[in-house]
Amino acid sequence: MSKLKILEHEDIILKLDRIAWQIAEEFHREKEIIVLGIQERGSAIAELIHQKLVSICSGKISIAHLHIDKDQALESSVEIVPNLKLASKAVVIVDDVLNSGITMAAVFKRVLEEKPRYVKVAVLANRDHKSFPIHPDFVGISLATTVMEHISLVKEDNKMAVYLV
């Protein structure tokens, strides 16, 4: 199986900084922005976006993590940790890669139960061939892939890289 490195750590940081600035611009009138990271890799990306938002925004920037069984996303419950109040807030759901859209659809269902004012999606990498009509609002990189190709975020020696596999 061949791996092609698409993004190196420095590229990822630049793309996440750009996403944070786009989020800040989109929600500059909001009193609070809540960043929700999906599982481990999405939460790692969310943490970096959160750090940048804290440094550039004057409002409150909160972060929480979404726990879901990605293998059984539609049947799984979604837990928000810590359990923040999302009602009437600007919410940004963050993941590393938007693949089929199934996990994101399940997360959307849970988040919408809280009645947020806005829900936007930020992903480091977006790929084609989704099963659900989920389209990210903030994207680091979009790749046209074949059905057999996958995108993965890998942590190597405390640095991240994105590969096409």
C-alpha positions as CSV (number, residue, x, y, z in Angstrom):
1,M,0.0,0.0,0.0
2,S,1.6,3.3,-1.1
3,K,1.3,6.5,1.0
4,L,1.6,10.0,-0.5
5,K,2.3,12.8,2.0
6,I,-0.1,15.6,1.2
7,L,0.5,18.0,4.1
8,E,3.4,18.4,6.4
9,H,3.1,19.8,10.0
10,E,3.9,23.3,9.0
11,D,1.3,23.2,6.2
12,I,-1.3,21.9,8.6
13,I,-0.6,24.7,11.1
14,L,-0.9,27.4,8.4
15,K,-4.2,25.8,7.2
16,L,-5.6,25.7,10.7
17,D,-4.6,29.3,11.3
18,R,-6.5,30.3,8.2
19,I,-9.6,28.3,9.3
20,A,-9.4,30.0,12.7
21,W,-9.3,33.5,11.0
22,Q,-12.3,32.5,8.8
23,I,-14.3,31.4,11.9
24,A,-13.4,34.6,13.7
25,E,-14.6,36.6,10.7
26,E,-17.8,34.6,10.4
27,F,-18.7,34.9,14.1
28,H,-17.1,38.3,15.0
29,R,-20.5,39.5,16.4
30,E,-21.1,36.5,18.6
31,K,-20.5,36.6,22.4
32,E,-19.4,33.0,22.5
33,I,-18.0,30.5,20.0
34,I,-18.0,26.8,20.9
35,V,-15.6,24.5,19.2
36,L,-16.5,20.8,19.2
37,G,-13.8,18.3,18.2
38,I,-14.8,14.8,17.1
39,Q,-12.9,12.0,18.8
40,E,-9.1,12.0,19.2
41,R,-7.9,13.4,15.8
42,G,-10.8,15.9,15.4
43,S,-10.2,17.0,19.0
44,A,-6.5,17.5,18.3
45,I,-7.4,19.8,15.3
46,A,-10.1,21.5,17.4
47,E,-7.5,22.3,20.1
48,L,-5.2,24.0,17.7
49,I,-8.1,26.0,16.2
50,H,-9.3,26.9,19.7
51,Q,-5.8,28.2,20.7
52,K,-5.7,30.4,17.7
53,L,-9.3,31.7,18.2
54,V,-8.4,32.6,21.8
55,S,-5.5,34.7,20.6
56,I,-7.5,36.6,17.9
57,C,-11.0,36.9,19.3
58,S,-12.3,39.2,22.0
59,G,-15.4,37.0,22.9
60,K,-15.5,33.8,24.9
61,I,-14.1,30.8,23.1
62,S,-15.1,27.4,24.6
63,I,-14.1,23.9,23.6
64,A,-15.6,20.5,24.1
65,H,-15.1,17.0,22.7
66,L,-17.6,14.7,21.0
67,H,-17.3,11.1,21.8
68,I,-19.0,8.7,19.3
69,D,-18.4,5.2,18.0
70,K,-17.3,6.0,14.4
71,D,-17.8,2.4,13.3
72,Q,-21.5,2.5,14.4
73,A,-22.0,6.3,14.1
74,L,-25.7,6.2,13.3
75,E,-26.5,3.8,16.1
76,S,-24.1,5.3,18.6
77,S,-24.9,8.0,21.2
78,V,-22.9,11.2,21.0
79,E,-21.5,12.5,24.2
80,I,-20.3,16.2,24.6
81,V,-17.5,16.4,27.2
82,P,-17.7,18.7,29.1
83,N,-21.4,19.1,28.6
84,L,-21.6,22.7,27.5
85,K,-24.8,24.6,26.9
86,L,-25.1,25.0,23.1
87,A,-28.5,26.7,23.0
88,S,-28.4,30.0,21.0
89,K,-24.6,29.8,20.6
90,A,-22.3,29.7,17.5
91,V,-21.0,26.1,17.2
92,V,-18.2,24.9,15.0
93,I,-17.9,21.1,14.7
94,V,-14.3,20.1,13.9
95,D,-12.9,16.9,12.4
96,D,-9.6,15.9,10.8
97,V,-11.1,14.4,7.6
98,L,-14.6,14.5,6.2
99,N,-15.0,11.1,4.5
100,S,-18.4,9.6,4.0
101,G,-20.3,12.2,6.2
102,I,-21.9,9.5,8.3
103,T,-20.2,10.5,11.5
104,M,-20.8,14.2,10.9
105,A,-24.5,13.5,10.2
106,A,-24.8,11.6,13.6
107,V,-23.0,14.5,15.3
108,F,-25.3,17.1,13.7
109,K,-28.3,15.3,15.0
110,R,-27.0,15.4,18.5
111,V,-25.8,19.0,18.3
112,L,-29.1,20.3,16.8
113,E,-31.0,18.8,19.8
114,E,-29.4,21.6,21.8
115,K,-30.8,24.3,19.5
116,P,-27.7,26.3,18.7
117,R,-28.0,29.6,16.8
118,Y,-25.5,28.5,14.2
119,V,-23.7,25.3,13.3
120,K,-20.7,25.3,11.0
121,V,-18.3,22.5,10.0
122,A,-14.5,22.8,9.9
123,V,-12.2,20.0,8.6
124,L,-8.6,19.8,7.8
125,A,-9.2,17.6,4.8
126,N,-12.3,17.1,2.7
127,R,-12.7,14.4,0.2
128,D,-15.3,13.4,-2.4
129,H,-17.5,10.3,-2.4
130,K,-19.7,11.2,0.6
131,S,-22.7,9.0,1.5
132,F,-24.5,12.0,3.2
133,P,-24.8,15.5,1.8
134,I,-22.5,17.1,4.4
135,H,-20.4,20.0,3.1
136,P,-17.8,21.7,5.3
137,D,-17.9,25.5,5.8
138,F,-14.2,25.8,6.6
139,V,-11.7,23.5,4.8
140,G,-7.9,23.2,5.0
141,I,-7.6,21.2,1.8
142,S,-10.0,19.5,-0.6
143,L,-9.0,16.4,-2.5
144,A,-10.7,14.6,-5.4
145,T,-10.1,11.0,-4.5
146,T,-11.1,7.7,-5.9
147,V,-13.5,5.5,-3.9
148,M,-10.5,3.3,-3.0
149,E,-8.3,6.1,-1.7
150,H,-8.4,7.4,1.8
151,I,-7.0,10.4,3.6
152,S,-5.5,10.0,7.0
153,L,-4.0,12.4,9.6
154,V,-1.0,10.8,11.3
155,K,1.0,12.0,14.3
156,E,4.7,11.3,14.0
157,D,7.2,12.5,16.6
158,N,4.8,15.2,17.9
159,K,4.3,16.5,14.4
160,M,1.2,15.9,12.2
161,A,1.1,14.9,8.6
162,V,-1.7,14.1,6.1
163,Y,-1.4,11.2,3.8
164,L,-3.3,9.9,0.8
165,V,-3.4,6.2,1.2
